[in-house]
Amino acid sequence: RDAFWREQAALIHWQRAFKQVLDYSRPPFARWFVGGETNLCHNAIDRHLAARAEQKALVWISTEVNETRSFTYRELHAEVNRTAAMMQSLGVKRGERVIIYMPMIPEAAFAMLACARLGAIHSVVFGGFAAASLAARIDDARPALMITADGGSRMGKPVLYKSLVDESLKVAKHPPRKVLMFRRGLDPKMPVVADRDVDWATLAQDFTGASVACAWLESNEPSYILYTSGTTGQPKGVQRDVGGYAVALASSMKYIFCGEPGETMFTTSDIGWVVGHSYIIYAPLLAGMTTIMYEGVPIRPDAGIWWQIVQDHKVSVMFSAPTAIRVLKKHDVSFLRKHDLSSLKHLFLAGEPLDEPTHQWIAESLGRPVIDHYWQTETGWPLLSAQPAVEKTPIKLGSPSFPVYGYDVRLLHEQTGRPVPDGEKGVVAIAPPLPPGCMSTVWGDDERFVNTYFRDFKGELIYSTFDWGIRDKDGYYYILGRTDDVINVAGHRLGTREIEEAVNMHPNVAECAVVGVVDPLKGQMPLAFAVLKDGGKPTSAEDVMRTVDRKLGAIARPKAVHFVSLLPKTRSGKTLRRAIQALAEGRDPGDLTTIEDPTALTQIREALRS
């Protein structure tokens, strides 16, 4: 193991060589590349200036405000230096936290990279998060500075941030000293708080041409905190290191994503999520690629916009989510086929389990390998994936293939903790030490890190992903959904994702959500909510139930199938199953700050009443 990771470590620049590959003297805490000093910003930008200063580094495309801006490595270097100097002038020091509450605009990328340059710890909070959620994250991180904008935009409608920012800072017990505010012109009447709010453009004028040296950080110092969504109570800040993360990302670009220097990568995520951190900002730049940052949705101005970007920018590596592909599947395939996609090597999908029909549709439509892969905020980079540069393995529909190098993946029985045989469902777990790139701890709470992730299997420190998986006889893994998405129907344990997969097999179902609801007779029963591909085509609940009967047997038949025009989802595309379940059981749906479209819940309520 040490020899392998020592080899991978050569993919990045070390200002000071590390003394030890791995220090695992305090399980389950792993310290990688001990004593080595490096900097994420230097590796992402500065070290490429000699060879590719005039190559595009960042291309920003917004279909929300119909604007495109691009920056070469030289221009990005200048912008990041200027932003770092602005932050220094506002008192930000190495090791201090900076909350970035920004839409998908280039300035958000400058701010993240400037934090890395200074050795400040960024915590990006998804733009548009509710004030109370933002305040909780502020109080946990205790930032010196907050960087924000007057607003984002969604489907052409402005989403204004300032009232949310002001409200969160009133509620927070540890508000930052200063707020750096980028004005996009979306909120002309925006109120300003004297002595606290600083205008980005005004301050930037003072630092044109500024040069700020990179802070050389010991490999295990924190690079950033990213709060995981859906946690109740105290927010859970995933803390990442510097050196291990840089090495893992650089290695993943080489062996998994196959991104070469000078090529272009298009990741359709948001910087508020881990995919945006790893594969919009850091990894493509570490690899000397051009990265595309997209503000918009996949179907506006039409369902061909992403494929047009692939064509126009000769994208070779694309990364998206199953949800987005399911949205595109409802539209005519001609939107995809009319573009020249010859530059595209492959499409990677992650974020939730990929169902077979969607995998088949996109693979056939593109005529390119579509690689499902699986990971988490906590791991920072893929855990299960095909690794095309290591070995070209056949793709199985709906499977994220195999464990990635560096991960000792186990499938364990949830009660005994023993390995389960092939073909049997188990909890996907990782025997520590976790490889480079994974979370180091929970910010400010080592005990919580151990108790949350390593205490599921008695007597042994094993990391639990909280996901069910199954491995077939060829060694391919399939993810069946969260361990809390299992329902017990008359003593039979069924994964709601398995039932969803069966419902999705109906030819007129575009997507669905299945939740377990309390049933006086059977303990629990599945309830399905389905979105039809063609609402004009007669489709009955009975039709859908028969499809489930054929796939899984009558035991998995939903109690009812309700048809809706959209499912409640977070802005990152995850279906809010817990909220649906709460409504179905007559409970309060809880914190809905991340919901994309509140009318989706209204439809669920009405469907339940009918």
N, C-alpha and C positions, 0 to 999 in steps of 0.2 A: 504493500500500500504506500509506504513512504517513498519508494523509488518512483512509483507511478506519479504521485502528486508533485514530487520534486521536478519531474519532467514537465508537467503541466505548468508549473510555476514559472518556467522559462518563457511562457507566452506573454508575460507582462514585464514592465520595467520595475526593478527594485533599486531604490536609492541606497539602501543598506541591505546586504544579504541576510537572509534569516538563518538562525543558528539551529533550529529544530523544525522538522516538517510538522509534527503533531505532538502537542502536550495533552495527554488524556489522564492526567494524574488526579483529576477531580470529577469522576463520572457523575452525570452525563454531559458535563461541560467540556466541549472540545475547543482547543486553541490551536489554530493552524498558522504555520509559517512564523513561528515565534521569533521575535527580535527583528524580523524583516521590516523595513520601512518603505512605504510606497504611497501613492496618491491616485485616487480614481480619476480626478480631472486631468492630471498629467497623462495618465494612460489613455484616456479617451480623446484628448485633444493635442496637448503639447508635443507628444512623441511622434505625431503624424506630420508635423509642420514641415519637416525636412523633405519628406517624399510626396506629400499630397496637400500642400497649403491651398492650392487653387481648386481642389476637388470639392464638390458640394458635400457638406457634412449633414446639414439639417434642411429639409424642405417642409415648409408648413403650408398645408392646403386647408382652407376653410370653405365649406359649402354653406356655412351659416351666414358669413358676412361677405361671401364671394371674393375672397382675397387669397393670394399666394405670396409667400416670401421665402427666399432661400438664402442660405449662408454657407460659404466655403469654410473649410477648417480654419483658415486665417481669420475670416470675419467672425466665426463663432468664438475663436480664441479672444478676439478683441472685446466682443460683447460680454463674455464670461468674466474677463479681467475687470471690465468696467462695473459689472454688477457686484463683483467681489469687493471692489473699492467702495462702492456705494454702501454695501453692508457694513464694511469696516467703519465707515464714517458715522454709521448709526450705532456703533459700539459693539458689533458682533465679534466675539472672540472664539478661538479654537475651543471645541468641546461644548459650546453653548448650542441651544436648540433654536431652530427657525421653523415656524409653521408656514407652509406654503399652501394657500387656499386660492387656487387659481384655475381658470378654464384652460382648455387646450390651446395655448398660445406660446410662441417662441420664448417669451419672457419667463414662462414657468420653467422651461428647460435651462435657460441662463441661470435662474435662481438655484435650481438643484445643483448644477455643475459648479456654481460659485461657492455654494456651501461646501461641496467636496474639496474645492481648491483651498478654502480657508481652514478646513478641518472642523467646520461647524456641522452639526447633526441636523439634517433636514427631516421634517415630518410633513409629508404632503397629505392634506386632507381633501377629499374629493369636493370640487367646487359645487356649491349648492346644498351641501350637508346642512341640516337644521342647526339653529343656534345652540340648542342644548347639547347636541352631540359634539359640536365644535368646542364648546366651553369645557366639556369633560376631557377632551383631548388636550386642550390648552393647560388645564390644571394638572394633567398627568405629565406633560412634557416640560412645563414651566419655561416657555420660550423667551428669548431676549428680543425677538423680532417676529412680526407676522408680515408676510408678503401676500398681497391680494390684488384684485382687480375690481373695476366697477361692476363687471358681470360676465356671465357666459351667455351662450345662446343655444337653444334646442329647437329644432324644427323651425328655425327662422324667428323664434320668439325670444326676446332677451330674458335671461334669468338674472335678476339683480342681486348682488352680493352684499352691498354695503349695510343694509338694515340687519342682515344676518350677522355680519361682522360686529357691528355696534352692539347688538343685543348679546352676542356671545361674550363680548368683553365686559359688559355690565354684569353678567352672571358669573363669569370666571373669577376665582379667588386669586389667581396668579397671572393676570394679563401681562402681555409684553409691554416694554417701555414705548416702543414705536411701531407704527403700522406703515409699511411702504406700499403705496397704492398706484397701480397702473391703470390709467384711464383709457378705455377703448372708445369712449364716446357713446356708450350704451345707456348711460345714466346722467344726462346733462344736469339734473337737479341734485346730484349727489351731495349730501351734507359732509362737511369736513370738521374733524375735532382738532381744535388748535393745540399745538405743542405735542400732539401724538401722531397725527396723520401726516405723512410726507409724500409729496407727489413724485412719482418715478421720473417723469420726463424732465422736470426741473432739476432734480438731483443729478440725473444722468449727464446734464450739460457740464457739470463741474468735473466730471471724471472721464471725459473723452480722451482716449489714448492712454488710460491708466494701465499700470502694470503691477500685478500682485503676485508675489512668489507663492508657489505651492507649499502647503504645510506637509512635511513628511511625517506620516502617521505610522505608528507601530501597527502591524497587520491586524491585531485584535481590538484596536480602538473602534468605537461605534462609527458607522458611516451614516446610518439613518434609522429612524423609527417609523414603522408603518402599522397603523392600527387596523386590526382585523374587524370586519363588519359583523353584525349579528350577535355580538356579545352583550350580555345583560350586565347591569351594574358597572363596575369600574372598567374603563376601556383596556384592551389588551394590546400593548405596544410590542410588535415584533421587532427585536433589535438585530441589526445586521453588522458584520464586521467590514473591514476594508480589503485586506489582502486575500482572504479566502473567497470573498465574493468576486473580486476582480478575476481571480484564477478560474473559478467555476464558470463564470460567464464567458471568458475568452475561450475556454476549453469547449463549452457547449456550442459556440459559434462554429468551431472547427469540426467537431465530430457529429453534432446533432443537426444543426440548422444549415451547415455547409455554406456559410456566408463568406465570400472572399473579399479582400480589400478592393475598393473601387466599385463593388456591386451595390445594389440598392435593396433595402429591407423595408417592408411596409407592415407594421403591426397596428391593428385597428383598435387597440385598447385605449385607455385613458391613463394619464400619469398618476391619477389618484389610486390606481390599483397596482399590484406587484408586477403584472405583465408590462405595464407602462414603464415602471422603474427599470426593470431588467432588459426589456426588449424593444422599447422605443428610445430610451435615453442611453443606458450604459453599454449593453453588449454590442449593438451595431457600431457604436463609435470606438469601443475598444478594438473592434475588428477592422477599423479603417473603412467602414462602409458609409453610404449615404443613408440616413434614416428619415422616414416620412412620418410627420406628425399631422394627423387628420382631425379637424374639428368638424363634426357633422354626423349624419346617420347614413346607413347603407342604402337608403332608398330615396334620397333627395339630392339633386333634382329628379333622379329616377334610379331604378334598381341596377343600373349599369355603372354607377359612379366609381365604385371601387375598381372594377375591371378597366375602366378608362384610365384610372391612376396607374394601374399595373402596366398598361400599354404605353402611356405617355412618358412614364419615368423608368421604363424597362426594369421593373421590379423583378428580382430573381428569387427572393425569399419573402413569403407572406405568412402572417400569423394572425388568426382571428378566433372567434368563439363559435361553438355549435349554435347558440341562440341566433347569432347574426345570419348564419347559413340557413337556419329554419325560416327566418324572415324572408330571405332571398328566394327560398324554395317556393314561396307563395306566388312569385312573379314569373313571367315568361322567361324561359332559358335563353331566349334571343338576346336579352340584355347582356348576358355574359358572352354569348357566342359571337357577337358582332365585333368584339375587340380582339386585337392581336396580342395573345398572351404567350407568345413564343419565348419571351425572356424568363418566364416563371419556371423555376426548377421544381418547387413543391409548395403546398399549402399546409401549414401546421394549425391544428385546432386544439384548444384547451379551455378550461373554465368550468366545465361540468361534463357529465358523461355524454358521449356522442352516440346517438341511436343509429342503428344500422341503415334504415331508409334514408336518413339525411346524409350519412357517410357515402352511401351508394350514389345518391343523386349528385352530390358535388363532385365526386371522383369521376363519374361518367361525363358530367357536363364539362369539366375542366380538361379531362384527358391528361391529367397530371397526378403524381402521387399525392394523396391527401393523408397526412400523418396525424393521427389522433395521439395526443400525449397528455400526461397527467402530472400535475404538481400542485403546490399550495403556496399561499403567502409565506408560510413558515419555511418552506424549502428554498424559495428564491429562484429556483431553476428546475428543469424537468427531473422527475423521479422515475416515471415510467415512460419510455418512448422508443420508437425505432431509432437507430443511430446509423444513418445511411453512410457516413464516412468511415465507420468501423466495419460494418457489414451490410450489404443490401439484402434485407430479409423481406419475405413476402408480407404484404399488409393484410390483416384480417379485419373485415368491417366491424366497427364498434369496439375495437380493441386498441388500447395504447401500447400494445406490444410487450416490451420486456423491461426489467429494471435497468436503470441507467448505471453506468460504471460509477463506482464510489458508494453506491447505496446497497446495504445488506438488507434486502427486502424479505419480509416473512409474511405468510398468511396464517393467522392464528385463530384458534377457536376462542370465541369471546369469553367463555367461562373458564375453560381449563388452561388457556394460554398455550396449548400445544399446537404444533403445525397441523394444518388440515390437508387431507389428500387432494390431488388434482380433481377438479369437478365439484369440489365442495366449497361452500361460502365461508370466508373467514375475514377477520379484520386485517386490513393492510397495515403492516407495522414495519419499523426499521430498527434493526439492532444497532445501537450506538457503537462508536462515535458517529454522529451525523457528519457527512462529507463537507468539504469547504462550500461556502455559499449559503448554507442553511442558517437559520436564526441562531444567534449566540445565546440569547436568553430573552425573557420578557423584560422590557425596560423597567429598571428600578425594582424588580421583584424576582430574584432567582428562585425563590421558593415556589412561586406560582408557575414558573417555567417547568420545574420538576413535577409539581402536583398535577398540572394540567395535562402534560404530554407523556409523562413516563410512569404513571401510577396505575395504568389500566390492567396490567398483568402482574398479579401478586408475586412477590419474591424475586422479580427480575426487572431491571431497568430496560424497558423497551418503549420506543417512541410510537405512539398511536396516531394514525392519520385521521381516525374517526370515520373512515370509509370502509364499506364492505367491498371485497373483491373476490374474484374466483380465477383460478388458473386452469387452462385446458391442458390436454395431454402433450401438446407441442410447446408448452411453456409460456403461451400468450396469456396476458392478464386482461381481465375485464373489470371495470369499476361499476358497482351496483348501486352506488349512492351512499349517503351518510348513514352511520350506524343508528342514528335516531330517526331514520326514515323507514324503519321496519315496523310492519304491523302484524298483529297476531290475530288471525281469523280462525276462531274455533280450534286453537292449538297449532295451527299451521303458521309458520313465520314466512311472511312475504315481503319482499322489498318493493316499495312503491315505484321505484325506477323500473323494475321488471314489468310491472303492470303498465306503466307509461309506454314502455317499449312496445308492448302488445297492442295498446290502443293506437299508437302511431303507425302500426302496420295496416290500419284501415286506409284504403286508397284515398279517401277524401278528408283525412285528418292531417292538418299541417303540424300541429303540436298540441300537447296536453299536459295537465298537471294532475297527479293522483295523490290524495291524502287519505290517511286512515282516520275514521271517525268512530266515536264510541257507539257500540251497538249492544242493546240489552241482551240479545240472544247469543251473539257470536263473540262478544268482547270488543272486537273492532271490525269495521267493514271499509273496504276501499270506496272512495267517492271520486269520480273523474270529471274534469272540466276540460272540454276540447274546443279548439279553434279549427274551423273547417277551411279547407283550401278554397272551395267554391260554395259559398253560402246559398247559392241558387239551386244547387243539386240536392234533391231530397235525400237526407241521411237521418236515420232514426237511431235513438239510443240503443234499441234492440240490435240493430246492425252492428254497432260498435261492440256491444257485449258479446255477440257471437264471435267476433274476431278474437276477443280475449279468451273465450272458451277454447277456440281452436289452438291458440298459442300456449296457454298456460293451464287450461282446464277450468271447470266451473267454480272451483274453490277461489279463484282470483277474480271472478266476475264482479265488477263494481256494483255497489248498491244502487247507484244511479249514474247516468252520464248527462252532464249539463253542457249545452253549447253556448259559448261566449265568443265575442269578436276579438278579445285580447286577454292575455293572462297578466296578473300583477307581477311586475318584475322590478328589480333594482336597476339603477342606471347602468350597471355593469352587465346586465343581462341575466342575472340569476333569478329564477322564479321564486317568489315569496311563498313557499309552501306552508310555512308555519302560520302566516297570516291567513291563508285560505283555510287551513285546518281550524284555526281559532274561530273564524266566522262560521264554519260548518258546525262547530260544537257550541255556538252561541257565546263564545268568549271574546274578550277584547283583543284585537289583532296586534296590540303592542306598538313598538317603535317603528314607524313607517317613513322615517326621514329620507331613506334612500329610494323610495318608490318613484318609478319613471312616470306613471300616469295613474293618478288616483281614481279615475273613472273605471279602471279595471276592477277595483274592489267593489265599486257600486254594482257592476255587472254580476259579480259573484253573489253579492247579497240578494239581488233580484232573482238570480237563478235559483238560489236556495229557497226563496219564498214561493216560487211558482210551483 
